[in-house]
């Protein structure tokens, strides 16, 4: 009996399993799990140098999308008005115009925040010159609209000279995160507030949809004053955002856990450390198969690069998976699709999609007359 058990163990040992089977199994793992397996065997530590394995891993990464079944929301400018279209289908060939709840008389200029919807809900923020911190949660499917309350910061501080409450024009709001806390079944919004009065320290505040009120966060997190579209993303209870080079922590990714209100910082890869000062560099955060991805495009080389993060807080775990280009036809990237597709405006103003699997460019049947007022966001 003992002899039989010993022979069975020997037959199922690693040396009797061909590498192709190892590769096939490992290539289906999320990136974070795969990085942890590197230390198991010497040959596995070299997986990212194996062309055959990397092709399998890339294909599985793109096919197992975090946003399966999602559509795209395309924001464009038509006749000096913002218009939204829903793009769905295998190649986003179905286009439906959405009812936009903001009228011209509202005097608000809203932008959709982040990389995608959360449980079909979108977070919109006031982008007008008279930004008073207006934030709206909008569900296009149910036509539900929820305006968040004003910040208590308006009444916290008195003007040091007049003794009156601070004017709203002296407060500046920088939205950083929108996500879902599945521990308490609640939506939350995070923002940084700064004051015209240099004697007042900036603060962080968080709003819970359930409580319908803002409260101050006792954290000292790196912040961003750029907050451009595409530099924030949410995944599995964690909000992530990019901080520019001259922030106190340097150029980094900040990850804030909504349930326990703990944050981590991860330095960015060396090739994009100066992203906020390099006007030729376009950068977006995305989610690929439950991993945070950094998508960058540089006008000088007309190449796209995509890197995946293995472990929060560890710069060395950024791994470059895609290097696409040069693509001389690109005028301006506008976002990332549901399976990592890159959408951009060509120089002939045509909106097109770059499929990372096939590396082919496909038209989406729309010409952008105002390319800089064109953007996409994932809606599920």
PEURTA-V46745 format. One record per pair of residues at least 12 apart in sequence whose C-alpha atoms are under 6 Angstrom apart, sorted by the first residue. I is the first residue (numbers start at 1). GAP is how many residues later the second one is. Records with the same first field share a line. If there is no record, write none. Layout:
I=GAP / GAP
This chain:
27=29 / 30
28=32
32=278
61=228
62=277
64=225
65=224 / 274
66=223 / 224
67=271
70=309 / 310
71=16 / 17 / 308
72=14 / 15 / 305 / 306 / 307
73=12 / 13 / 303 / 304
74=301 / 302
75=299 / 300
76=297 / 298
77=296
84=13 / 14
85=12 / 13
108=20
109=17 / 18 / 19
110=14 / 15 / 16 / 17
111=13 / 14
112=12
114=116 / 118 / 119
115=115 / 118 / 262
116=261 / 262 / 263
117=262
120=19 / 260
121=17 / 18
122=15 / 16
123=13 / 14
124=12
133=40
135=13
170=25 / 26
171=23 / 24
172=21 / 22
173=20
174=17 / 18
175=16
176=14 / 15
177=12 / 13 / 62
180=57
181=56 / 77 / 78
187=22
188=19 / 20
189=17 / 18
190=15 / 16
191=13 / 14
192=12
204=12 / 13
205=12
224=19
230=54 / 55
231=53 / 54
237=21
238=18 / 19 / 20
239=16 / 17
240=14 / 15
241=12 / 13
244=32
245=29
251=22
252=14 / 15 / 16
253=12 / 13
265=48
266=46 / 47 / 48 / 49
267=48
280=18 / 19
281=16 / 17
282=14 / 15
283=12 / 13
292=16 / 17
293=14 / 15
294=12 / 13
302=24 / 25
303=21 / 22 / 23
304=19 / 20
305=17 / 18
306=14 / 15 / 16
307=12 / 13 / 14
329=17 / 18
330=16 / 17
331=14 / 15 / 16
332=12 / 13
334=41
335=41
341=13 / 14 / 15
342=12
349=18 / 19
350=17
351=13 / 15 / 16
352=12
